[in-house]
Structure formats: C-alpha cells, structure tokens
Amino acid sequence: MIRAAAHDDVPDMIVLLHEAFAVASGTRGDKADLPLQGRYVLERDGIVCATAVATPLGQYFGGRELKATGVHSVAVGTDYRGSGAGSLLMDGMLKEMYADGVAVSTLFPSAPAAYRKAGWEIAGDHRTYRAPLEALPVTKGSEALVRTWTYDDLPAIVDCYNRFAATEQGLLARSPYWWDLRHPKDADRTSVFRRAVWEDGRVTGYVAYRKQSAGKDLPHYFDVEVSEVVWTTPTASAALLTHFARHKGLGRDLLWSGPPRDPWLSLLGGLVARVEFCYPWMLRIVDVAAALSGRGYPTWVDAAVCFDLTDPNLRENTGRWLLKVSDGKATVEFGVGDDDVPIVTLGSCELAALYSGWASTRDLLRAGRLAISAPEAVDALDRIFTGPPAWLPEMF
C-alpha cells in the first residue's frame, strides 16, 4: 500500500534513510520532527519498507513556469531491494502527481536505471567550476556596488532569481520552503557570506559563499566556495567577479555552480577554469498535455509533429498526440493525427530527453530509441525543442 507518510512512520523512515544514505548523527533523517510534507511510504504487511519525498515546486522551460515536483530522499529498505518495492513506490507517487496536475518532475538519481524504468530520463546537469582567484578580472570602482544582504532583503533576492531563472532552461521556481532551505534566516554570518549588487534600487546580482580550508599544509589559506551566484547585468557580473578577486592573497580558488555555457568562462584571464564536479539530473513528463502546452517555445518556430507515445507507468499519456508550435505557443490534441505531419514513435524517457534539449532527435535515432515516419521529423523536433542546455544550480 502506498500512502502519505504519518507521524507514526517517522521512526521507520529514519531507519530507512540511515540504511540508504551515509547519514551522520544530527543530519538528514535523524530528527523526530522529520518533515512530512510531500512524503510517501510503501507499506507491506504493516511494515514501512520504502519512502520518498515529492516537494512541490515550479520549473522553467521556454521562459514559462510549469507545475513541478522535486523528488528526493528516496530510500528502500535493504531487505526489500530487488522486490519491486521501489518501482511500486515511484508508480504510486506518479499517479498522485498526475492527479494533482503536476506537469513535470525532477530528481537527482543515485541509480539512473531504476528511475528510467519509471519514465525519468537524464535531462540536464549540475556542475561546479574551479578557477584561480588570480584569473578573475578586476573592474575598478565596481566593488562599491556590492554590499551585504540579509534575510530582510530576501524579497529583492527572490525577484532577481526569478528574472534570471525564467531566461534559463530547467531552473526551479522555488517555493518559500525551498528558499528557507537554501538561505535560512538564522545562517551564521561568520561562515556564510552574502553579497548583492543593487542598480537603481533593484538587485541585479547576488551571491552566498563560504571560505573552506585550501589544504592541511596551508592552514590559513582558503578556497571561496559559492553556494549560489546569480547575475542579470554586465555591471553585476563585473562587480561580483571583482569582489571575489579581492580575496586573493590567502584565497586560492573560486568554486561556483553555473550553466554549461557559463559566460564567466570567457571572462577569465590567462588561466582556464575547469569543471570540478558534474552530476546529471533526470526529468519526467508527468502530464503530457500540461507539459507540452504550458512551456514556451522560440517565437520563430512554426512546426508540427505527431507523437505516438508509450507510457507504461501513466497510461493516460499513452496514445497519439498532435503538437503544433507557432509564435512561441503550442496547441496539443490527443487522439488525433494529420496526414501532413510526420509521426515520431517514442517512450516517456525519450520525450523527456527531447523536451529539455538534453538529447537531439539525431542522438536518439542513432541510439535506436525512437522512430520517425519521415525525414522532416528530425528538423521539426529539433526546431521545436531548441534552446539553451538545461541545468540546475542546486542538488537535492
């Protein structure tokens, strides 16, 4: 039986989380007040054998916000792995999401194959760059624009983030709960440093960062580890880079999360930034009609395709879908076709990969993961789903 988690389930869920993750005392899943919002359990013969969380969020695709969930804290008891418990839990959660009108769902996989069976597919990544502080450009006078921001400034910070996120592919539209997780009110000001750039009374860029030891042989030297950086204007970019460059001396490297085509990569000096860490995230198209009609598209695209879609986990999505895109918007019809429109035969995983722009039609054809009725389908699909590469600045 799959159901919403209750307070009485907390002790069992804590055990599952400790079995699934390297949980230290006092961290994830080690508190009796484990949040129950969006948390599900799978119960067999009175035993809670699996749990997961689906946090309500939004997610931007094509400049528009879609109703979404972020799935995390998935834990299956060791004794129940390989029994289908994980698949049952994910299928049950998907049905709940569909009934709630969720368009898309995102997660970071520990075992991609398990989530691929439930219709999730790799759609983007989270990456961290490393660059020497001495490589950062300094713009004289720009540091005067940078000042500390506090929790009281959060509305202006949220406004800056939302304006930025709408121009990117895949970024989350964060709930107040998510913002509190990212930037808690009681953050220690001696360990978390917050800076923002104001232009004409509006935040145009901000950062939050820590200083971490650069190595045992250099006890007073540090790296600047940025947990979040957002900027929307050239002035904000220059001011923040200058602020970080001022950490030279005892400071060694800057680490930050950015998109695959981060503009900062082309602004560095004689030394090249490198990718320090990269990890994929997966997307699930939960409600095909809502996902295809709710996102934005390039205004110059005028194209149409028919999808013959197979979705074994959500049979409501299985069938033929006619998608027509024009002037940045889409019309979606179910159960109809058009003799003049090419047909693409695919599954829910392939649709997710196309939708985010992670995979091109040629990629999927080459891998034998979809079929087309006519060559023009390749160009039509790639024009419809063209855009910047999808990414996420946070992991969950």
C-alpha positions in Angstrom: 0.0 0.0 0.0 1.3 3.4 -1.0 0.1 6.3 1.2 1.1 9.7 2.6 3.5 9.4 5.5 2.2 9.9 9.0 3.9 10.9 12.2 3.9 7.3 13.5 6.0 6.4 10.4 8.9 8.7 11.4 11.0 6.2 13.4 10.7 3.7 10.5 11.6 6.3 7.9 14.6 7.4 9.9 15.9 3.8 9.8 15.3 3.6 6.0 17.2 6.9 5.5 20.1 5.7 7.5 20.2 2.4 5.5 20.1 4.3 2.2 22.5 7.2 2.9 25.6 8.0 4.8 23.7 9.8 7.5 25.7 11.3 10.4 24.0 12.0 13.7 22.0 15.2 13.7 21.7 15.4 9.9 19.2 14.2 7.3 16.6 11.9 8.7 18.0 11.9 12.2 15.3 14.1 13.8 12.0 13.0 15.3 10.4 16.1 13.7 11.1 14.8 10.1 9.0 16.9 7.8 6.0 15.1 6.4 5.1 17.4 3.6 5.1 15.5 0.3 6.5 12.4 1.9 5.2 9.0 0.9 5.7 5.5 2.2 5.2 2.0 0.8 3.8 -0.4 3.4 3.8 -4.2 3.2 2.2 -6.4 5.8 2.3 -3.5 8.2 6.0 -2.7 7.6 7.2 0.5 6.1 9.7 -0.7 3.5 10.3 2.4 1.3 9.9 6.2 1.5 10.4 9.2 -0.8 9.5 12.9 -0.9 7.9 14.9 -3.7 8.3 18.6 -2.9 6.0 21.0 -4.8 8.0 23.4 -7.0 7.8 25.1 -10.3 10.3 24.6 -13.2 11.1 26.9 -16.1 11.1 25.7 -19.7 11.0 28.1 -22.6 10.6 31.0 -20.2 7.4 29.8 -18.6 6.8 28.2 -15.2 5.4 24.7 -15.1 3.9 23.0 -12.0 6.5 20.5 -10.9 7.9 18.4 -8.1 11.4 17.7 -6.9 11.7 14.1 -5.9 14.3 13.3 -3.2 15.2 11.3 -0.1 14.2 8.0 -1.9 15.0 5.1 0.4 14.2 1.4 0.1 14.9 -0.9 2.9 17.8 -3.3 2.3 15.6 -6.3 2.8 13.2 -5.1 0.1 15.6 -4.1 -2.7 15.1 -6.2 -5.8 11.5 -7.0 -4.8 9.9 -4.2 -6.9 9.2 -2.0 -3.9 11.0 1.0 -5.3 9.1 0.7 -8.6 5.8 0.4 -6.8 6.5 3.5 -4.7 7.5 5.6 -7.7 4.5 4.5 -9.7 2.2 5.4 -6.9 3.8 8.8 -6.5 3.5 9.4 -10.2 -0.3 8.7 -10.1 -0.6 11.2 -7.2 1.3 13.8 -9.1 -0.8 13.3 -12.3 -4.0 13.6 -10.3 -2.6 16.9 -8.7 -2.0 18.4 -12.1 1.8 18.2 -12.0 3.4 18.8 -15.4 7.0 17.6 -14.8 9.1 16.0 -12.1 12.8 16.3 -11.5 15.3 14.2 -9.4 19.0 13.5 -9.0 19.5 9.8 -9.4 21.7 7.5 -7.4 20.8 4.7 -9.8 19.6 6.1 -13.2 18.4 2.7 -14.5 15.9 2.4 -11.6 14.3 5.8 -12.4 14.4 5.2 -16.1 12.1 2.3 -15.6 9.6 4.7 -14.1 9.9 7.2 -17.1 12.6 9.6 -15.8 15.5 10.4 -18.2 18.7 12.5 -18.0 17.7 16.0 -19.0 20.4 18.3 -17.6 23.2 18.6 -15.1 24.6 20.4 -12.1 28.2 21.4 -12.4 30.8 23.2 -10.3 33.6 25.2 -11.8 37.0 25.9 -10.3 39.2 28.8 -11.2 42.2 30.5 -9.5 41.2 33.8 -7.9 44.2 35.4 -9.7 42.5 34.7 -13.0 39.4 36.8 -12.2 39.1 40.2 -13.8 39.0 43.4 -11.6 36.9 46.3 -12.7 37.9 49.4 -10.7 35.1 51.1 -8.8 32.6 48.2 -9.3 33.2 46.9 -5.8 31.4 49.9 -4.5 28.1 48.5 -5.8 28.5 45.3 -3.7 27.0 45.2 -0.2 25.9 42.6 2.3 22.3 41.3 2.0 20.3 39.9 4.9 17.2 37.8 5.3 15.2 41.0 5.2 16.3 41.6 1.7 15.1 38.2 0.6 12.1 39.5 -1.5 14.6 41.5 -3.6 16.8 38.5 -3.9 13.9 36.3 -4.9 12.9 38.8 -7.6 16.4 38.8 -9.0 16.5 34.9 -9.1 13.1 34.7 -10.7 14.0 37.1 -13.5 17.2 35.1 -14.1 15.6 31.6 -13.9 13.0 32.5 -16.5 15.8 33.0 -19.0 17.4 29.6 -18.4 16.3 26.1 -19.1 15.3 23.8 -16.3 15.8 26.1 -13.3 13.4 25.7 -10.4 10.7 28.2 -9.4 11.4 27.9 -5.7 8.7 27.8 -3.0 9.1 29.7 0.2 10.0 26.4 1.9 12.8 25.8 -0.7 14.1 29.4 -0.2 14.3 28.7 3.6 16.4 25.6 2.9 18.7 27.5 0.6 19.0 30.6 2.6 17.9 30.1 6.2 17.1 33.1 8.3 19.5 32.0 11.1 22.5 31.4 8.8 25.8 32.0 10.7 27.2 35.3 9.4 30.7 34.2 10.2 30.5 31.2 8.0 28.0 32.1 5.2 28.8 35.4 3.5 26.0 37.1 1.4 26.6 39.9 -1.0 24.4 41.6 -3.6 24.5 44.3 -6.3 21.9 46.9 -6.4 21.2 49.0 -9.5 18.5 51.7 -9.5 17.0 50.2 -6.3 16.8 46.7 -7.7 19.0 43.6 -7.1 20.8 42.7 -10.3 23.1 40.1 -8.9 23.8 38.2 -5.6 26.0 35.5 -4.1 26.2 33.3 -1.0 29.5 31.7 -0.2 31.8 30.1 2.4 35.5 30.0 2.9 36.9 26.5 3.1 40.5 25.4 4.0 42.7 25.1 0.9 44.7 22.2 2.4 46.4 20.9 5.5 49.8 22.3 4.5 48.2 25.7 4.2 46.1 26.1 7.4 45.2 29.8 6.9 44.7 29.6 3.2 41.2 29.1 1.7 39.0 28.5 -1.3 35.9 30.5 -1.9 33.0 28.0 -2.3 29.9 29.7 -3.7 26.7 28.0 -2.9 24.7 30.3 -5.2 25.5 33.1 -7.7 23.0 34.9 -9.9 23.6 38.0 -12.1 21.5 39.6 -14.7 23.5 42.6 -16.0 27.1 43.2 -17.1 27.6 45.6 -14.2 26.5 43.0 -11.6 28.8 40.4 -13.2 31.8 42.7 -13.1 31.1 43.8 -9.5 30.8 40.2 -8.2 33.9 39.0 -10.1 35.8 41.9 -8.6 34.5 41.1 -5.2 35.8 37.6 -5.4 39.1 38.7 -6.9 39.7 40.8 -3.8 40.1 37.6 -1.8 43.5 37.0 -3.5 46.3 36.6 -1.0 45.2 34.0 1.4 42.5 33.0 -1.1 43.3 30.4 -3.7 40.4 29.2 -5.9 36.8 30.2 -6.7 34.3 27.4 -6.9 30.8 28.1 -8.3 27.9 26.4 -9.9 26.9 27.6 -13.4 25.4 26.6 -16.7 27.3 24.5 -19.3 27.8 27.7 -21.3 28.7 30.0 -18.4 29.7 33.5 -19.6 32.2 33.7 -16.8 34.3 31.1 -18.6 35.2 33.6 -21.3 35.9 36.5 -18.8 38.8 34.8 -17.0 42.5 35.8 -17.5 45.4 33.7 -18.5 44.2 30.6 -16.6 41.4 28.3 -17.7 38.5 27.3 -15.4 37.9 23.6 -15.1 34.9 21.5 -14.2 35.4 20.4 -10.7 32.2 18.3 -10.4 29.3 17.4 -12.7 26.3 15.2 -12.0 23.2 14.7 -14.1 19.6 15.2 -13.1 16.5 13.4 -14.6 13.2 14.7 -15.8 9.8 13.0 -16.0 6.9 14.3 -18.2 4.0 13.6 -15.8 1.2 15.2 -17.7 1.9 15.4 -21.4 -0.8 17.9 -22.3 0.2 20.3 -19.5 4.0 19.9 -20.2 3.7 20.5 -24.0 1.2 23.3 -23.8 2.4 25.1 -20.7 6.0 25.7 -21.7 7.3 28.4 -24.1 8.9 27.9 -27.5 11.1 30.0 -29.8 8.9 32.6 -31.5 10.4 31.9 -34.9 9.4 28.3 -34.9 6.5 27.1 -37.0 6.4 23.3 -36.9 4.2 20.3 -36.1 4.7 16.7 -35.2 2.6 13.7 -34.0 3.9 11.7 -31.1 2.9 8.0 -30.9 3.8 7.8 -27.2 4.1 4.8 -24.9 4.0 5.5 -21.2 3.6 2.2 -19.2 3.5 4.0 -15.9 0.9 6.6 -16.7 -1.4 5.1 -19.3 -3.3 8.4 -19.6 -0.3 9.6 -21.6 -0.2 6.7 -24.0 -1.5 7.4 -27.4 -1.2 9.8 -30.3 -0.5 13.5 -29.6 -0.6 16.2 -32.2 1.7 19.1 -31.3 1.7 22.3 -33.3 4.0 25.2 -32.4 3.7 28.8 -33.7 4.5 32.2 -32.4 6.1 30.8 -29.2 3.0 28.8 -28.2 1.7 25.3 -28.7 -1.6 23.6 -29.3 -1.9 20.0 -28.2 -4.5 17.5 -29.2 -4.9 13.9 -28.0 -6.1 11.0 -30.2 -5.8 12.8 -33.5 -3.4 12.9 -36.4 -2.7 14.8 -39.5 -1.6 13.2 -42.8 0.7 16.1 -43.5 2.5 15.9 -40.1 5.4 13.4 -39.5 5.0 10.8 -36.8 7.5 10.2 -34.1 7.3 6.9 -32.2 8.9 7.0 -28.7 8.5 6.4 -25.0 8.3 8.7 -22.0 12.0 8.7 -21.4 12.8 9.8 -24.9 10.2 12.6 -24.7 11.8 13.9 -21.5 15.2 14.0 -23.1 13.9 15.9 -26.2 11.8 18.2 -24.1 14.7 19.5 -22.1 17.0 19.7 -25.1 19.4 17.3 -23.5 19.2 14.9 -26.5 18.7 15.8 -30.1 16.5 13.8 -32.4 19.6 12.5 -34.2 21.1 11.4 -30.9 18.0 9.3 -30.2 17.7 8.0 -33.7 21.4 6.9 -33.7 20.8 5.1 -30.4 17.7 3.4 -31.7 15.5 5.0 -29.1 12.8 6.4 -31.4 11.4 6.0 -34.9 10.2 8.6 -37.4 7.8 8.3 -40.4 9.6 10.9 -42.5 13.0 12.7 -42.5 11.4 16.1 -41.9 10.5 15.0 -38.4 14.2 15.4 -37.4 14.3 19.1 -38.3 10.8 19.7 -36.9 11.6 18.2 -33.5 15.0 19.9 -33.2 13.5 23.3 -34.0 10.6 22.9 -31.6 12.8 21.9 -28.6 15.8 24.2 -29.4 17.2 26.3 -26.6 20.0 26.6 -24.1 21.2 23.5 -22.3 19.2 22.6 -19.2 20.9 22.8 -15.8 20.3 23.3 -12.1 22.4 25.4 -9.6 21.4 23.2 -6.7 21.3 19.4 -5.9 18.7 17.7 -3.9 
